[in-house]
């Protein structure tokens, strides 16, 4: 009998030790999964960024199209419709153009920058565009010193839209025109002399006004990129700059801070990140619950 009791006690002690070891193992697994979830959250929440947003450039002023309300500020010629899109959590305006039309142009919504743009202080204008057709571009402008649009107040882009159908930054240098002085009152973007055959739209993500040439490289535009010479010949210009004036706009977007000069736009989690992190956390909870149930059953 004594031997039986000793054996029984030894078995119980061994089972208790094994149970404790299993508990420690399970806890290690749970802690590991939780750490993995935290690491994945940190990694996935950082959206891959192969370019800099204008908000990341010190003292830049910009129109970042992160609100559909900005569409109310767009107008122009050969535009048949405007759409607002989201891609990787970033907003953009899709300008649907009339096929094969002549002299397409887009008035840019610079009025949302409440404090205005000093041409003398901001000699560089950058526009993030996406189009499948190559072209040099033009930017007609009016200022507080000289209003109205004409060929004398016209900037040709330092680089070109290529045929990559990917986001590209087109740059204009105000130093190239002696009339780029005073406060900017109107900016008209002419991407093409005529809508190319087969082209349906052009996308615009943001417009930035930059002080220093070196900051253009933060927009993934090197000085070498800007030195293209006559690499691309712009399509014939049929512009009549004075014929159309931008309409008066009374609407203001719900996120006016997105257009202020020194405001950074905070990015939230994308749906993919949230789904991934939620799945990992659910897995951790399921493993933890299963472990507790198993321990309770074995402890009986």
N, C-alpha and C positions, 0 to 999 in steps of 0.2 A: 504493500500500500504506500509506504513512504517513497519507494522508488518511483511508483506511478505518479505521486504528487510532484516529486522533483522533476520528472520528465515533463509533466503537464505545465509546471511553472516555467521550465526552460523553454517549452514550445511557445508559451504566451509571451515570454520576454523576447524570444526571437521574432515572433510575429509583430510585437510592438516596435522592435528595432527596424524590421523591414518596412513597417507602415510609416515610421518616422522618416526613413530614407526615401520612400516613395513620395511623401509629402514634400520633402526638401527638393527632390527632383522636379516635381510638378511646379513648385514655386519658382524654381530656376527657369523652367520653360515659360511660365507666365510672365516673369520679369523680363526675359529675353524678348518675348513677343511685344510686350509693352514698349521696351526700348526700341525695337524695330519699328513699331508704329510711330514713335516720336521722331526717329530718324527719317522715315519716309515722309512724314508730314513736313519736316524742315526742308528736305530736298525737293519735294514736289511742289511746295508752295512758292518756290523761287522759279518763276517762269523763265525759260531760256530766252535770253535777250541778246540778239546779234546786232543790235543797233541801240543808240541812246535815244530816249524820248527827249523832246526839247525841255521838259521840266527838270531834266538832270543837268542842264547847262546853267551855270550861274548867271543871273541877270537876264536870261532870255525871256522874251514875251512870246506868247503862243496861243493858238486856238487848237485845243485838243478835243477832237470830236467824240467825247464820251457821253453825249446826251442827245437823244433824237430831236430835241428842240432846236438844235443848231440848223437843222434842215430849213427852218423858216427864214434863215438869213441868206440862203443861197438863191441866186437868180442868174439869168444869163441868156444866151442865144443857143438855139438848136437843142435845148433840153426838153425832152418829152416827159420825164418823170424823175423824182428823187426818191431814193430808198435809204434806210438806215440799216447797217449791218453790224454784227458782232463776230469777231474772229479771235479766238484765244483770249477772250475777255476784253478785247479792245474794240472800240467803236470806229466806224468809218462811214463816210457818205458815198453812196454809189450814184453817180450822175448818169442817167440813161440818156443817150444822145439819139437824135434823129438820124437814121442811116443815110450816108452819103450827102449829108447837109454841108453847107459852106459856111465858114467863119464861126465855128463853135467857140464860145467863151463863157467863163464862169466868174461872177462877182464873188470874191471871197469875203467871209463874215468878219472882217477886222473890227467892226463896230462893237463886238462883244468884249473887246479889250478896253475896258472902261477908261483907263488912264491914257489911252492913245499911244501912238508909236512916233517917236522922234526919228526921222530919217537920218539926221546927222549922227545920232547915237547908235542907230542900228542899221549898218550899211548892208547886211546880208539877210536875204529872205530865203527860207528853205520850205519846200512843200513835199510832203510824203505822198507819192502817187503810185498807182499800179495800173498798167496798161499793157496789152500785148503788142502794141505798135510803136515803133521807134519814131522819135521826133525831137527836134529842138523846140523849146517853148518860149513864150513871151509873157511879160507881165507889164500891163499898162497901169499907170498910177496917176493919182491926183493928190495934191498936197494943199496945205493951208496957204502956201505962198502962191500956188498956181493951180487952180481947180480945173476940172474937165479932163477928158482923155484925148490924147492925140499922139501922133507918131514921135513927137519930140520927147514925150514922157513914156518911153518904152524900154524895158530891159529884156535882153535876150539871155536865155539861161546859159550858165557857164558850163553845164554838162547837159546830157540828153536823156530822155526816156529811151530805154532800149526795148528789145522785143522779148524780154525775159518773163513778162507777165508776173513779176514779183514786185514787192515793195521797193521803191527806189526814192532817193531824196534828190529832187531837182533844186538847184541853187541859182539865185539871182544876186548879182553884185550891184548895189546902188551906187558905188563909187564910179561905175562906168557911165553915169549920167549926171551932169552938173545940176539938173533940176531935182535930183533926189535930195531935197532939203526942206526943212519945216516939219509939220505934222502930217502924217499920211492920212488921207481922207477916203481914198478909194483904191482898191487893188483888184484888177481884172486879170484873171489867169486864162491865157490862150494856149491850150496844149497842142492844137493842130490848126493849120490853115483851113483844112477841110476834114470832115470825118472820114477816116479811111474805110475802104470797102470791107465789110465784114465786122466792123467795130460796132459794139452795142453800148458800151459804157466805159467810164473811167472812174477809178476809186480814189478818194482823197481821205487821208487819215489825220493829218495835222498840218498846220502852217506855223512856222517859227520865225521869229526875228532875232538875229544873233549879232552880238557886238564884235566878236573877234574871229578872225579867219581860222585860228587854231581850234576853236570850238566846233568848227564844221566837221572835224575828224571824229568828234564824239557822236556825230550823226552818221558815222560810217561813210563819210564822203572825204576822201583824201584830196590833197591839192593836185595830185596826179590825175585823179578822176575829173577834176575841173578843167584840166588843160587838154581839151579834146580837139581844139581847133575846129576844122570843118569835117570832123569825123562823120557827122550826120548833117545832111542838108535839110533845112526845114521845108515843109510843104508850102506851096504858094500861099501868100498872105492876101486875104480878101477883106481885111479888117476895115471897119468903118467906126473907129473908136467913139465918136461923139453921138452915135445914133440912139444908144440905149442907156438909160440911167437906172441905177439900182433902185428898187422900190423902198419906200419908207417901211421900216419894221418896228412894231411896237412890242412884239413878244420878246421875253427874256427867258433863256433856258433855266431849268430848275437848279442847275449846278453852275452858277456864274463863276465860282472860284476856279473852275478848270481852265478859264481863260486868263486868269490874273498872271502877272509876270513872274512871280517867284513862288508859285504854289506847286507843290508836288502832288501828283495824283497817286493815291494809295490803291494798290491792287488787292482785291480779295482773293479767296480761294476759287479756283475754277471748279466746275462741276465734277470733272474727272478726279481732282485732288480730294474733294469731299467724299466721293464714292469710294475711293481707294482707302482713305483713312477710316471711314465708317466701317468698311468691310474688315479691316484689320482689328479694329476695336471689338466688333461683334465676334470675331474669331477668338480673341483673347477672353472675352466673357464666356463664350461657349466652352472653351478648354477649362477655364477656371471652374465653371459649374459642373462639368463632367467629372473633374478631379474630386470635387467635394462630395459628389454623389458616390463615387467609387470608394472613397475613404470611409464614408459612413457605412456602406454595405460591408466592407472588409472588417470594420471595427466591431461589428455585431458578433 
